[in-house]
């Protein structure tokens, strides 16, 4: 099973770093899709109080519950600090969206035991897996 499938199948709570409240932005579209498909979405955006009906937090450390995967919609140069915070909060995986790659941060995350995906869209991968039937579980509800 691919790393993408493992993360999608084993994750329930997704912290979306850089989630925009603007419905035309990719981050909003992806988070909305994930929420509609049974994932708990936690927005991480210091400029917003609420996105998609969920409380938005200024950073990962402010989230009062366990996070399975950190979905990153930020520039590659911002990723190392986000990865360090993901490690501190005990996330199981970091997912860098399309166009986001940082090999040093990925290496650091893997060394800390996190699964890593770079330069892939979580929504697109979820759709692909649902169509292929690769996962052992129904991807409409990942838990």
C-alpha positions in Angstrom: 0.0 0.0 0.0 1.3 3.5 -0.9 2.2 6.0 1.8 -0.7 8.1 0.6 -3.1 5.3 1.1 -1.7 4.4 4.5 -2.1 8.0 5.7 -5.6 8.4 4.2 -6.8 5.1 5.7 -5.3 5.6 9.2 -6.0 9.3 9.7 -9.1 10.8 11.2 -8.1 14.3 12.2 -6.4 16.6 9.7 -4.9 20.0 10.7 -4.8 22.1 7.5 -2.0 24.7 7.8 -2.6 27.7 5.6 -6.3 26.9 5.2 -7.9 30.0 3.5 -11.5 31.1 4.3 -11.8 32.0 0.6 -13.9 29.2 -1.2 -12.0 29.7 -4.5 -8.6 28.8 -2.9 -7.3 25.2 -3.2 -6.9 24.8 0.5 -10.6 25.6 1.1 -11.6 23.2 -1.7 -9.4 20.3 -0.4 -10.4 20.8 3.3 -14.1 21.0 2.3 -13.8 17.8 0.3 -12.1 16.0 3.2 -14.7 17.2 5.7 -17.5 16.0 3.4 -15.7 12.6 3.2 -15.6 12.0 7.0 -12.4 13.6 8.1 -12.3 16.0 11.0 -10.7 19.2 9.7 -8.9 21.6 12.0 -8.0 25.0 10.3 -4.6 26.5 11.1 -4.7 30.2 10.1 -3.9 33.0 12.6 -5.9 35.5 10.5 -9.2 33.6 10.8 -11.4 32.6 13.8 -13.5 30.1 12.0 -13.3 28.3 8.6 -15.7 25.7 7.3 -17.6 25.9 10.5 -14.6 24.9 12.5 -12.5 26.9 15.0 -9.3 28.1 13.4 -6.1 28.0 15.4 -3.0 30.3 15.0 -0.6 27.3 15.0 -0.4 23.6 15.5 0.6 23.9 19.2 -2.7 25.7 20.0 -4.9 22.8 18.9 -6.4 21.1 22.0 -6.7 17.6 20.5 -4.7 15.0 18.8 -3.8 15.5 15.2 -3.2 12.6 12.8 -1.9 14.4 9.8 -0.7 17.9 9.1 -1.7 19.0 5.6 0.5 21.9 4.5 -0.6 24.7 2.2 2.4 27.0 2.7 5.5 27.9 0.8 8.4 25.4 0.9 10.5 27.7 3.0 7.8 27.7 5.7 7.7 23.9 5.9 10.7 23.2 8.3 9.1 25.1 11.2 5.7 23.4 10.5 7.4 20.0 10.5 9.1 20.7 13.8 5.8 21.7 15.3 4.1 18.6 13.9 6.8 16.5 15.6 6.2 18.3 18.9 2.5 17.7 18.9 2.8 14.0 18.0 1.3 14.1 14.5 1.7 10.8 12.6 2.2 12.3 9.2 2.9 15.5 7.2 1.4 16.0 3.8 2.8 18.7 1.6 0.3 19.7 -1.1 1.0 20.1 -4.8 3.8 22.5 -5.4 5.1 22.1 -1.9 8.4 20.3 -1.5 11.1 20.5 1.1 13.5 17.6 1.2 15.3 18.6 4.4 12.0 18.9 6.3 10.8 15.6 4.9 14.0 13.9 6.0 13.6 15.5 9.5 10.0 14.3 9.7 10.9 10.7 8.6 13.7 10.6 11.2 11.2 11.5 13.8 8.9 8.6 12.7 6.4 10.6 10.7 5.1 9.5 7.3 5.7 12.0 4.6 4.0 12.9 1.3 5.3 15.8 -0.8 3.9 17.5 -3.9 0.6 15.6 -3.9 -3.0 16.8 -3.4 -4.8 15.0 -0.6 -8.1 15.4 -2.3 -6.9 14.0 -5.6 -5.2 11.1 -3.9 -8.4 10.3 -1.9 -10.4 10.3 -5.1 -7.9 8.1 -6.8 -7.9 5.6 -4.0 -11.7 5.5 -3.8 -11.8 4.7 -7.6 -9.0 2.1 -7.5 -10.2 0.3 -4.4 -6.5 0.1 -3.2 -7.4 0.7 0.4 -8.7 -2.0 2.8 -11.4 0.4 4.2 -14.1 2.5 2.6 -12.4 5.8 2.0 -15.6 7.7 2.4 -15.1 7.1 6.2 -11.5 6.5 7.0 -11.8 5.2 10.6 
